[in-house]
């Protein structure tokens, strides 16, 4: 289980989405497709849909699929 604030890996070609909440409806505001693998901070799992999670990347909170969020362990971090 990934904890809030842990460093995570987001692979190439993953999508990061930002949504606006307009009276309980979410509208896609903008998105980016990651061109190369990036590191981000894990924020939390979406309580409404646990297949999605939130990450902090480039001074903003983004939504992405949980299957595209990989925890970075100490061994992997030291190897690179």
PECORVEN-V201169 format. One record per residue. N is the residue number from 0. SS is DSSP state (H for helix, E for strand, C for the rest). D_FIRST is the distance of its C-alpha to the first C-alpha in Angstrom with 1 decimal. Layout:
BEGIN
n	ss	d_first
N	SS	D_FIRST
N	SS	D_FIRST
END
This chain:
BEGIN
n	ss	d_first
0	C	0.0
1	C	3.8
2	C	6.5
3	C	9.9
4	C	12.3
5	C	10.4
6	E	12.6
7	E	11.7
8	E	14.2
9	E	16.0
10	C	18.4
11	C	22.1
12	C	23.4
13	C	20.3
14	E	21.5
15	E	20.6
16	E	22.2
17	E	23.5
18	E	24.9
19	E	27.4
20	E	27.3
21	E	30.9
22	C	31.4
23	C	28.3
24	E	28.6
25	E	26.6
26	E	28.7
27	E	27.5
28	E	28.9
29	E	28.1
30	E	25.9
31	E	25.6
32	E	25.0
33	C	23.5
34	C	26.3
35	C	24.6
36	C	21.0
37	E	19.8
38	E	17.3
39	E	16.0
40	E	14.0
41	E	11.0
42	E	12.4
43	E	10.6
44	E	10.3
45	C	13.9
46	C	14.7
47	C	17.7
48	C	16.3
49	C	12.6
50	C	13.6
51	E	14.0
52	E	12.3
53	E	14.1
54	E	14.5
55	E	17.2
56	E	19.7
57	C	23.4
58	C	23.8
59	E	22.4
60	E	19.5
61	E	19.1
62	E	17.5
63	E	16.3
64	E	14.9
65	H	11.2
66	H	12.6
67	H	14.1
68	E	11.2
69	E	10.3
70	E	8.7
71	C	11.8
72	C	12.1
73	H	15.2
74	H	17.0
75	H	16.8
76	H	17.7
77	H	20.7
78	H	21.9
79	C	22.7
END
